[in-house]
Amino acid sequence: MGINDLLSRLPGGSEYNYSFFELGWRGKTVHIDAAGALFECAAAFASDFISGNHTPALVVWARKLVYLRSICGWNMVVYMDGRTNPAKQFEDERRTQRRLEAVERNDLRGQIKNTPEYYAEAMEVCKFLNIDVRVAHDEADPQVSYVSIKGLCIPVTIDSDLLAYGVPKICIFKLFEKEVFRIIDLTRDDVEEGEYKLFDLYKAHGAITFQLYAGCLGCDFTAVRSGIKGIGYEKFIEAAAAVDGQLPAATLAASLWRSFPQILEKNSFDNLTGVEAHLQEVVDVYAQGKVYDSEANIRDINDKLISPASPQTKQHMSGTVNCRTGEPHPQPFREKLLSLQRNCNQLIATTAADVSNIEGIRLPASRESPVNCNVTELRNFIACRGGKVGGTKNELVKTVKANQFDLHSNGNKFDTKTRGLIALAFRCHEQGLFEEEYANIARVSPELPPDLIYRSYAHVGMSLQQKSIADSLKRMFMANEVTCHALALLPEERRAIIFTKCIASMKADEKREKTADNQTKKDEYTQLIELLYEDTDRETSRHDLGVFVKVGRTYCTKCVAGQGDCRHKIGACHTSTPYLCLVQLGKDI
């Protein structure tokens, strides 16, 4: 996508970053071109997506949005592609051909295409989270460029075309979910002249440098993806440097014709006029892109009014009609969108697991007593409660018997703090204080500040490539499968108890064990965490639900007998992030 061989020729083009959080954009407006991100979400579940099941892709999309807003603190404005850009006819044909070839070789990822229905569903997720989302007039590239230039914001995109549209600084990702990206900053003043020759030309002539470069080396708007075959980076620099004064299409074409006539003739250019027309056509695409302003008036990218807003443009920009055609959605699909609206919470809170599927929650019903269980069943039962799983079968049976009916037993040898926490959680359970429904938790939960998570966090993992807190939290947040989650509030004591059971994101269970789909079985672990909160008021905090201020006692089955100040404790906090109070979802209460 974008312009061939461009990024590596610019400052920052060879420097990859791996954490959106560490950009420090909390509180800043971030415009996101969603096309590349949504394609990545779909490609991760290519088989489901191609069969018409978009839910797995939407789950990843929803959780990433929650992470970017609640943890990274971005004020996002998301843009979906609109009508097909006629200037992109050749690239559309190339992509269609690639998808047909992918079908022949059974390449599922190669068959993925962002559809109007997928865009509409992704928009519903944004609306549920109260994230501003809009449809562009044509492609999202010029639209995001337009709003970023006017608002002096840094857009997030997969497409280098934004530089040719005139955006001076972009965050261009290679992998959205894994946060592999580069920052291209054309305002830098620490680059010595001659270090990046294309950058020098940009400083002298502006964005038309990249537009002409796209015409020579190829982009989505050239009839041939390689542009003018034989005119690469070095020859472009040579021809452009030979131009005196301004650098319009005519002068660059003349310079190319003087220096490389044989190459141009091999590309079927019979004369100078043909070269100039080719370059000018690409320049015009970038200079005349159509966009919506905030009122749905149609403008060009230079803010010149093309036509005033109408009911049709407002409907199209808001996403209430088909983003490609502008026609109303068929009734069956409208009903599907309504169903999605009612169930969006399930995309960010997977709490519907059958309790019988939680490993070790109880002994098998077919066993009359612990004596009849095998060693694996005994160990699972003990591990689920944080006990030590070593020893003979007779020793394991004794441990199970000691803990089978009495959660307050010393058989697990918990320390006093941990036993007290378990006793408190058991009392909350007996009194019916635990709430498991997402919608109910969101309405009563105190605010969970991201800073509390980071202040309390202990480093997870020993991988040399995963040293930052942000990376570890992100991995837990995106990879953990929540099988159970509940919260109990104790208003008189200004504390809450969170119970959560997750599937580990990293460590496998026993290598020999496989899931039904032949994947390595993952560890499961239960956590209890005590959070203390303070009162808030609507005048200063917009709500009176309270705000969590401190992590108290913790219990984790991944630790030896659940003892100590567990380093996994903040995993429970982070798992709680989707269960935000309505204020954190951006909703009025």
C-alpha positions as CSV (number, residue, x, y, z in Angstrom):
1,M,0.0,0.0,0.0
2,G,1.1,3.6,-0.6
3,I,4.2,4.7,-2.4
4,N,7.0,2.3,-3.4
5,D,10.4,2.6,-1.7
6,L,9.5,5.8,0.2
7,L,9.7,5.3,4.0
8,S,13.3,4.0,4.1
9,R,14.4,7.1,2.3
10,L,13.2,9.4,5.1
11,P,14.2,10.1,8.7
12,G,12.7,7.5,11.0
13,G,11.9,5.1,8.1
14,S,14.3,2.4,9.5
15,E,13.5,2.9,13.2
16,Y,10.7,0.6,14.5
17,N,8.8,1.3,17.7
18,Y,6.8,-1.3,19.7
19,S,4.5,0.5,22.1
20,F,1.7,3.0,21.5
21,F,1.6,3.7,25.2
22,E,5.2,4.9,25.2
23,L,4.3,7.6,22.6
24,G,2.9,9.6,25.5
25,W,-0.2,10.7,23.6
26,R,-2.5,10.7,26.6
27,G,-5.2,13.3,26.2
28,K,-4.3,14.0,22.6
29,T,-6.6,13.7,19.6
30,V,-5.5,10.9,17.3
31,H,-7.0,10.4,13.9
32,I,-7.0,6.7,12.8
33,D,-7.3,5.3,9.3
34,A,-9.0,2.1,10.2
35,A,-8.7,0.2,6.9
36,G,-5.3,-1.4,7.6
37,A,-6.1,-2.2,11.2
38,L,-9.4,-3.8,10.3
39,F,-7.8,-5.9,7.6
40,E,-5.3,-7.2,10.1
41,C,-8.1,-8.1,12.6
42,A,-9.9,-10.0,9.8
43,A,-6.7,-11.7,8.5
44,A,-6.1,-13.1,12.0
45,F,-9.3,-15.1,11.7
46,A,-9.3,-15.5,7.9
47,S,-11.3,-18.7,7.8
48,D,-14.1,-17.3,10.0
49,F,-14.1,-14.0,8.1
50,I,-14.4,-15.5,4.7
51,S,-17.3,-17.7,5.9
52,G,-19.1,-14.5,7.0
53,N,-18.4,-14.7,10.7
54,H,-16.9,-11.3,11.6
55,T,-17.2,-11.7,15.3
56,P,-13.6,-12.9,16.1
57,A,-12.2,-9.9,14.2
58,L,-14.5,-7.5,15.9
59,V,-13.5,-8.8,19.3
60,V,-9.8,-8.0,18.6
61,W,-10.9,-4.6,17.2
62,A,-13.0,-3.8,20.3
63,R,-10.4,-4.8,22.8
64,K,-7.7,-2.8,21.0
65,L,-9.9,0.3,21.0
66,V,-10.5,-0.1,24.8
67,Y,-6.8,-0.5,25.3
68,L,-5.9,2.6,23.3
69,R,-8.4,4.8,25.0
70,S,-8.3,3.5,28.6
71,I,-4.6,2.6,28.9
72,C,-3.0,4.8,26.3
73,G,-5.5,7.6,26.9
74,W,-6.0,8.5,23.2
75,N,-8.9,10.7,22.2
76,M,-9.6,8.8,19.0
77,V,-11.4,9.8,15.8
78,V,-11.7,6.7,13.6
79,Y,-12.3,6.9,9.8
80,M,-13.6,4.2,7.5
81,D,-13.2,4.1,3.7
82,G,-16.0,5.6,1.8
83,R,-16.8,5.4,-2.0
84,T,-14.3,3.8,-4.4
85,N,-11.8,6.3,-5.7
86,P,-12.0,6.2,-9.5
87,A,-8.3,7.2,-9.6
88,K,-7.5,3.9,-7.9
89,Q,-9.0,1.8,-10.7
90,F,-5.7,0.1,-11.6
91,E,-4.8,-0.9,-8.0
92,D,-8.3,-2.2,-7.4
93,E,-7.9,-4.4,-10.5
94,R,-4.5,-5.6,-9.2
95,R,-6.0,-6.5,-5.8
96,T,-8.9,-8.3,-7.4
97,Q,-6.4,-10.4,-9.4
98,R,-4.4,-11.2,-6.3
99,R,-7.5,-12.4,-4.4
100,L,-8.4,-14.7,-7.3
101,E,-4.8,-16.1,-7.3
102,A,-5.1,-16.5,-3.5
103,V,-8.3,-18.6,-4.0
104,E,-6.4,-20.9,-6.4
105,R,-3.6,-21.6,-3.9
106,N,-6.0,-21.7,-0.9
107,D,-4.4,-18.7,0.7
108,L,-7.1,-17.5,3.1
109,R,-5.4,-14.3,4.2
110,G,-4.9,-13.3,0.6
111,Q,-8.7,-13.5,0.0
112,I,-9.5,-11.0,2.7
113,K,-11.3,-7.8,1.7
114,N,-12.7,-5.0,3.9
115,T,-16.4,-5.0,3.0
116,P,-19.1,-2.3,3.6
117,E,-20.8,-4.7,6.1
118,Y,-17.5,-5.2,8.0
119,Y,-17.0,-1.4,8.2
120,A,-20.6,-0.9,9.4
121,E,-20.1,-3.5,12.2
122,A,-16.7,-1.9,13.2
123,M,-18.5,1.4,13.4
124,E,-21.1,0.0,15.8
125,V,-18.3,-1.0,18.1
126,C,-16.9,2.5,18.1
127,K,-20.3,4.0,18.8
128,F,-20.8,1.6,21.7
129,L,-17.5,2.8,23.2
130,N,-18.5,6.5,22.5
131,I,-15.5,6.8,20.1
132,D,-16.0,9.3,17.3
133,V,-16.2,7.4,14.0
134,R,-16.9,8.7,10.5
135,V,-17.0,7.5,6.9
136,A,-14.7,9.3,4.5
137,H,-16.0,10.7,1.2
138,D,-13.7,8.3,-0.8
139,E,-10.8,6.6,0.7
140,A,-9.8,7.5,4.3
141,D,-6.3,8.6,3.2
142,P,-7.2,12.1,2.0
143,Q,-9.8,12.5,4.8
144,V,-7.4,11.7,7.6
145,S,-4.8,13.9,5.9
146,Y,-7.2,16.8,5.7
147,V,-8.3,16.6,9.4
148,S,-4.7,16.0,10.6
149,I,-3.4,19.0,8.8
150,K,-6.2,21.3,10.0
151,G,-6.0,20.0,13.5
152,L,-2.2,19.8,13.7
153,C,-2.6,16.1,14.8
154,I,-0.5,13.0,14.1
155,P,-2.5,10.4,12.2
156,V,-2.2,6.6,12.7
157,T,-2.2,4.7,9.4
158,I,-0.7,1.9,7.3
159,D,-0.5,4.1,4.2
160,S,2.5,6.2,3.2
161,D,0.2,8.2,0.8
162,L,-0.5,10.6,3.7
163,L,2.9,12.2,3.2
164,A,2.1,13.0,-0.4
165,Y,-1.2,14.5,0.7
166,G,0.9,17.0,2.8
167,V,0.9,15.6,6.4
168,P,4.2,16.5,8.0
169,K,4.2,13.8,10.7
170,I,2.6,10.3,10.7
171,C,2.6,7.2,12.8
172,I,2.7,4.4,10.2
173,F,2.2,0.9,11.5
174,K,3.3,-2.4,10.1
175,L,1.3,-4.4,12.7
176,F,-1.5,-2.7,14.5
177,E,-2.4,-5.2,17.1
178,K,1.3,-5.9,18.0
179,E,2.1,-2.2,17.8
180,V,5.0,-2.4,15.3
181,F,5.3,1.1,13.8
182,R,7.5,3.9,12.6
183,I,7.2,7.7,13.2
184,I,8.0,9.7,10.1
185,D,8.6,13.3,11.2
186,L,9.3,15.8,8.3
187,T,9.6,18.7,10.7
188,R,12.8,17.4,12.3
189,D,15.7,19.8,12.4
190,D,18.4,17.4,13.5
191,V,19.0,15.8,10.1
192,E,22.1,16.9,8.3
193,E,21.9,17.9,4.7
194,G,22.8,15.0,2.4
195,E,21.9,12.3,4.9
196,Y,18.5,11.8,3.3
197,K,18.5,13.3,-0.2
198,L,14.7,12.8,-0.7
199,F,14.1,14.7,2.5
200,D,16.3,17.5,1.3
201,L,14.1,17.8,-1.8
202,Y,11.0,17.8,0.3
203,K,12.4,20.7,2.4
204,A,13.0,22.6,-0.8
205,H,9.8,21.8,-2.7
206,G,7.2,20.4,-0.3
207,A,4.8,17.5,-0.7
208,I,4.9,17.6,-4.5
209,T,8.3,15.9,-4.1
210,F,6.5,12.8,-2.9
211,Q,3.7,13.1,-5.5
212,L,6.3,13.1,-8.3
213,Y,8.2,10.3,-6.6
214,A,5.0,8.3,-6.5
215,G,4.6,8.8,-10.3
216,C,8.1,7.6,-11.0
217,L,8.4,4.7,-8.6
218,G,4.8,3.6,-8.5
219,C,1.8,3.9,-6.1
220,D,-1.9,3.0,-6.0
221,F,-2.7,5.5,-8.7
222,T,-0.2,4.4,-11.4
223,A,-1.3,2.1,-14.2
224,V,1.7,-0.1,-13.5
225,R,2.5,-0.8,-9.8
226,S,6.2,-0.1,-10.4
227,G,5.6,3.3,-12.0
228,I,8.1,4.1,-14.6
229,K,10.1,0.9,-14.7
230,G,13.8,1.7,-14.6
231,I,13.4,5.0,-12.8
232,G,14.3,4.2,-9.2
233,Y,15.4,6.2,-6.2
234,E,18.9,7.2,-7.6
235,K,17.7,8.2,-11.0
236,F,14.8,10.2,-9.5
237,I,17.2,12.1,-7.2
238,E,19.5,12.8,-10.1
239,A,16.7,14.1,-12.3
240,A,15.1,16.2,-9.6
241,A,18.4,17.7,-8.4
242,A,19.1,18.8,-12.0
243,V,16.0,21.1,-11.9
244,D,16.6,24.7,-11.3
245,G,13.9,26.5,-9.3
246,Q,10.4,25.0,-8.7
247,L,9.7,21.3,-9.2
248,P,6.3,20.9,-11.1
249,A,5.6,17.9,-13.2
250,A,6.7,19.6,-16.4
251,T,10.2,20.5,-15.3
252,L,10.8,17.0,-13.8
253,A,9.5,15.4,-16.9
254,A,11.9,17.5,-19.0
255,S,14.8,16.5,-16.8
256,L,13.9,12.8,-17.0
257,W,13.6,13.0,-20.8
258,R,17.0,14.6,-21.1
259,S,18.7,12.1,-18.8
260,F,17.0,8.8,-19.5
261,P,15.2,8.9,-22.9
262,Q,15.8,5.2,-23.6
263,I,14.2,4.1,-20.3
264,L,11.2,6.3,-20.9
265,E,10.8,4.9,-24.5
266,K,10.9,1.3,-23.1
267,N,7.9,2.4,-20.9
268,S,6.0,3.4,-24.0
269,F,6.5,7.1,-23.7
270,D,6.8,8.4,-27.2
271,N,7.6,12.0,-26.2
272,L,8.0,14.5,-23.4
273,T,4.3,15.3,-23.4
274,G,3.4,11.8,-22.4
275,V,5.8,11.8,-19.4
276,E,4.5,15.1,-18.2
277,A,0.9,13.9,-18.5
278,H,1.7,10.8,-16.5
279,L,3.3,12.7,-13.7
280,Q,0.7,15.5,-13.7
281,E,-2.1,12.9,-13.4
282,V,-0.6,11.5,-10.2
283,V,0.0,15.0,-8.8
284,D,-3.7,15.9,-9.5
285,V,-5.0,12.9,-7.6
286,Y,-3.1,14.0,-4.5
287,A,-4.0,17.6,-4.9
288,Q,-7.7,17.2,-5.6
289,G,-8.8,14.5,-3.2
290,K,-12.4,14.9,-2.0
291,V,-13.1,15.0,1.7
292,Y,-15.9,15.8,4.2
293,D,-15.6,18.7,6.6
294,S,-17.2,18.5,10.0
295,E,-20.6,19.5,8.6
296,A,-20.5,17.0,5.7
297,N,-19.7,19.6,3.1
298,I,-17.6,18.2,0.3
299,R,-14.2,19.9,-0.1
300,D,-10.9,19.2,-1.8
301,I,-7.9,18.5,0.4
302,N,-6.9,22.2,0.2
303,D,-10.3,23.1,1.8
304,K,-11.9,24.5,-1.3
305,L,-15.7,23.9,-1.2
306,I,-16.9,21.6,-4.0
307,S,-20.5,21.1,-2.9
308,P,-22.5,21.9,0.2
309,A,-23.8,19.3,2.7
310,S,-27.0,17.4,1.9
311,P,-29.0,14.8,3.8
312,Q,-27.2,12.2,1.6
313,T,-23.7,13.4,2.6
314,K,-24.7,13.5,6.2
315,Q,-26.0,10.0,6.2
316,H,-23.0,8.8,4.4
317,M,-20.5,10.4,6.7
318,S,-22.4,9.1,9.8
319,G,-22.2,5.6,8.5
320,T,-26.0,4.9,8.5
321,V,-25.9,3.8,4.9
322,N,-23.6,1.6,2.8
323,C,-20.2,3.3,2.8
324,R,-19.4,2.3,-0.8
325,T,-22.7,3.1,-2.5
326,G,-24.5,5.5,-0.2
327,E,-27.6,3.2,-0.5
328,P,-29.6,2.1,2.6
329,H,-28.6,-1.2,4.1
330,P,-30.9,-4.2,3.4
331,Q,-33.4,-4.9,6.2
332,P,-31.7,-8.2,7.3
333,F,-28.4,-6.5,7.7
334,R,-30.0,-3.6,9.6
335,E,-31.5,-6.2,12.0
336,K,-28.0,-7.7,12.4
337,L,-26.6,-4.3,13.3
338,L,-29.3,-3.8,15.9
339,S,-28.4,-7.2,17.4
340,L,-24.7,-6.1,17.4
341,Q,-25.6,-2.9,19.2
342,R,-27.4,-4.9,22.0
343,N,-24.5,-7.3,22.4
344,C,-21.4,-5.1,21.9
345,N,-20.5,-5.6,25.6
346,Q,-19.8,-9.3,24.8
347,L,-17.1,-8.3,22.4
348,I,-15.0,-6.7,25.2
349,A,-16.1,-8.9,28.1
350,T,-16.1,-12.6,27.4
351,T,-17.8,-13.9,30.5
352,A,-20.2,-16.5,29.2
353,A,-18.0,-19.5,29.8
354,D,-19.7,-22.5,31.4
355,V,-18.4,-22.9,34.9
356,S,-18.1,-26.6,34.4
357,N,-15.4,-25.9,31.8
358,I,-13.1,-24.2,34.3
359,E,-10.4,-26.7,35.0
360,G,-10.3,-27.8,38.7
361,I,-13.4,-25.9,39.8
362,R,-14.8,-29.2,41.2
363,L,-14.0,-32.9,41.3
364,P,-15.5,-34.9,38.5
365,A,-19.1,-35.8,39.2
366,S,-18.4,-39.4,38.3
367,R,-16.0,-39.8,41.3
368,E,-17.6,-40.8,44.5
369,S,-14.7,-39.4,46.6
370,P,-11.2,-38.0,46.2
371,V,-9.8,-41.5,46.6
372,N,-11.4,-42.5,43.3
373,C,-9.8,-39.6,41.4
374,N,-6.6,-39.9,39.4
375,V,-3.5,-37.8,40.2
376,T,-4.2,-35.2,37.4
377,E,-7.7,-34.5,38.7
378,L,-6.5,-34.1,42.2
379,R,-3.7,-31.8,41.2
380,N,-6.1,-29.6,39.1
381,F,-8.5,-29.3,42.1
382,I,-5.7,-28.3,44.4
383,A,-4.0,-25.9,41.9
384,C,-7.3,-24.1,41.3
385,R,-7.3,-23.3,45.0
386,G,-3.6,-22.3,45.2
387,G,-2.3,-25.4,47.0
388,K,0.9,-27.3,46.5
389,V,0.6,-30.1,44.0
390,G,3.6,-32.2,44.8
391,G,3.6,-35.5,46.6
392,T,2.1,-38.9,46.3
393,K,-1.5,-39.6,45.5
394,N,-2.3,-40.3,49.2
395,E,-0.9,-36.9,50.1
396,L,-2.9,-35.2,47.4
397,V,-6.1,-37.0,48.6
398,K,-5.5,-35.7,52.1
399,T,-5.0,-32.1,50.8
400,V,-8.3,-32.4,48.8
401,K,-10.2,-33.7,51.7
402,A,-8.9,-30.9,53.9
403,N,-10.0,-28.3,51.4
404,Q,-13.0,-29.8,49.7
405,F,-15.7,-28.2,51.9
406,D,-13.9,-25.7,54.0
407,L,-12.4,-22.6,52.3
408,H,-11.1,-21.4,55.7
409,S,-9.0,-24.5,56.3
410,N,-5.3,-24.2,57.0
411,G,-4.7,-27.2,54.7
412,N,-3.5,-24.9,51.9
413,K,-1.1,-23.2,54.4
414,F,-2.0,-19.7,53.2
415,D,-0.5,-16.8,55.2
416,T,-2.9,-14.8,57.4
417,K,-3.4,-12.0,54.8
418,T,-4.3,-14.4,52.1
419,R,-6.7,-16.5,54.3
420,G,-8.4,-13.3,55.4
421,L,-8.9,-12.2,51.8
422,I,-10.4,-15.6,50.8
423,A,-12.6,-15.5,53.9
424,L,-13.8,-12.0,52.9
425,A,-14.5,-13.2,49.3
426,F,-16.4,-16.2,50.6
427,R,-18.5,-14.0,52.8
428,C,-19.3,-11.8,49.8
429,H,-20.3,-14.9,47.9
430,E,-22.6,-16.1,50.6
431,Q,-24.2,-12.7,50.8
432,G,-24.7,-12.6,47.0
433,L,-22.6,-9.5,46.6
434,F,-20.6,-10.7,43.6
435,E,-21.9,-9.2,40.3
436,E,-21.0,-11.1,37.1
437,E,-22.9,-9.2,34.4
438,Y,-20.8,-6.8,32.4
439,A,-23.5,-4.1,32.1
440,N,-24.2,-4.1,35.8
441,I,-20.5,-3.9,36.8
442,A,-20.0,-1.0,34.4
443,R,-22.8,1.0,36.1
444,V,-21.5,0.6,39.7
445,S,-17.8,0.1,39.4
446,P,-15.5,2.9,40.8
447,E,-13.2,4.4,38.2
448,L,-10.0,2.3,37.6
449,P,-7.2,4.8,36.7
450,P,-4.6,3.4,34.3
451,D,-1.9,5.0,36.5
452,L,-2.9,2.7,39.4
453,I,-2.2,-0.3,37.1
454,Y,1.2,1.0,36.2
455,R,2.2,2.1,39.7
456,S,1.4,-1.4,41.0
457,Y,2.8,-3.4,38.2
458,A,5.7,-5.9,38.6
459,H,7.6,-6.9,35.4
460,V,6.2,-10.0,33.8
461,G,8.3,-12.3,31.6
462,M,12.0,-12.6,30.9
463,S,12.0,-12.1,27.1
464,L,14.7,-9.7,26.0
465,Q,12.2,-8.2,23.5
466,Q,9.4,-7.7,26.1
467,K,11.0,-5.5,28.7
468,S,8.5,-2.7,29.0
469,I,5.5,-2.6,31.3
470,A,3.3,-1.4,28.4
471,D,4.3,-4.5,26.3
472,S,3.5,-6.9,29.1
473,L,0.2,-5.3,29.9
474,K,-0.7,-5.2,26.3
475,R,0.1,-8.9,25.8
476,M,-2.0,-9.8,28.9
477,F,-4.9,-7.6,27.8
478,M,-5.1,-8.8,24.2
479,A,-4.2,-12.5,24.7
480,N,-5.9,-13.5,28.0
481,E,-9.2,-15.2,27.6
482,V,-11.5,-14.3,30.5
483,T,-13.5,-17.3,31.6
484,C,-15.0,-15.7,34.7
485,H,-15.1,-12.3,36.1
486,A,-17.0,-10.8,39.1
487,L,-16.9,-7.8,41.4
488,A,-18.2,-7.3,44.9
489,L,-18.5,-3.8,46.3
490,L,-18.3,-3.1,50.1
491,P,-19.3,0.6,50.2
492,E,-19.1,0.9,54.0
493,E,-15.5,-0.3,53.9
494,R,-14.6,1.6,50.7
495,R,-13.3,-1.6,49.1
496,A,-14.0,-4.0,46.3
497,I,-13.1,-7.6,45.7
498,I,-12.4,-8.7,42.2
499,F,-12.6,-12.4,41.3
500,T,-11.2,-13.4,37.9
501,K,-10.1,-16.5,36.2
502,C,-8.0,-16.3,33.0
503,I,-6.2,-18.4,30.5
504,A,-2.6,-17.5,30.6
505,S,-1.2,-15.6,27.6
506,M,2.2,-17.1,27.7
507,K,3.0,-20.3,29.6
508,A,1.6,-23.5,28.3
509,D,0.1,-26.2,30.5
510,E,1.6,-29.7,29.8
511,K,3.1,-29.8,26.4
512,R,1.4,-33.1,25.6
513,E,-2.1,-31.7,26.2
514,K,-3.9,-30.2,23.3
515,T,-7.2,-28.4,22.9
516,A,-10.0,-29.5,20.6
517,D,-8.5,-27.5,17.7
518,N,-5.1,-29.1,18.3
519,Q,-3.6,-26.0,20.0
520,T,-1.2,-26.3,23.0
521,K,-3.3,-26.1,26.1
522,K,-2.7,-23.0,28.2
523,D,-2.5,-22.7,32.0
524,E,-5.5,-21.3,33.8
525,Y,-5.2,-19.3,36.9
526,T,-7.6,-17.7,39.4
527,Q,-7.0,-14.4,41.1
528,L,-8.6,-12.5,44.0
529,I,-7.6,-8.9,44.4
530,E,-8.7,-6.3,47.0
531,L,-9.0,-2.7,45.7
532,L,-9.5,0.3,48.0
533,Y,-11.4,3.3,46.7
534,E,-12.2,6.8,47.7
535,D,-15.4,8.8,47.2
536,T,-15.9,11.2,44.3
537,D,-18.5,13.8,43.4
538,R,-20.0,14.9,40.1
539,E,-18.6,18.4,40.4
540,T,-14.9,17.4,40.4
541,S,-15.0,13.9,38.8
542,R,-18.2,13.9,36.7
543,H,-19.5,10.9,38.7
544,D,-20.0,9.8,42.3
545,L,-19.0,6.1,41.8
546,G,-15.6,6.5,43.5
547,V,-12.1,6.0,42.2
548,F,-9.7,3.1,43.1
549,V,-6.6,4.4,44.8
550,K,-4.7,1.3,46.2
551,V,-4.2,-2.4,45.6
552,G,-4.7,-4.3,48.9
553,R,-4.4,-8.0,49.5
554,T,-4.1,-10.5,46.7
555,Y,-4.4,-14.2,46.0
556,C,-3.2,-16.0,42.9
557,T,-3.2,-19.7,42.1
558,K,-0.1,-19.3,39.9
559,C,2.0,-18.6,43.0
560,V,3.1,-21.2,45.5
561,A,0.0,-21.7,47.7
562,G,-1.1,-18.2,46.6
563,Q,1.1,-16.5,49.1
564,G,2.9,-13.2,49.1
565,D,2.6,-9.9,47.3
566,C,1.9,-11.6,44.0
567,R,3.5,-10.2,40.9
568,H,0.4,-11.4,39.0
569,K,-1.8,-9.2,41.1
570,I,-2.1,-6.5,38.5
571,G,-3.2,-9.0,35.9
572,A,-6.5,-9.0,37.7
573,C,-6.6,-5.2,37.5
574,H,-5.7,-5.2,33.9
575,T,-8.3,-7.9,33.1
576,S,-10.8,-5.6,34.8
577,T,-10.1,-2.9,32.2
578,P,-12.9,-3.9,29.9
579,Y,-15.3,-3.8,32.9
580,L,-14.9,0.0,33.1
581,C,-17.4,2.3,34.8
582,L,-19.6,4.1,32.3
583,V,-17.5,7.3,32.8
584,Q,-14.5,5.5,31.4
585,L,-16.6,4.3,28.5
586,G,-17.3,7.9,27.8
587,K,-21.0,7.6,28.6
588,D,-23.1,9.9,30.6
589,I,-24.5,8.6,33.9
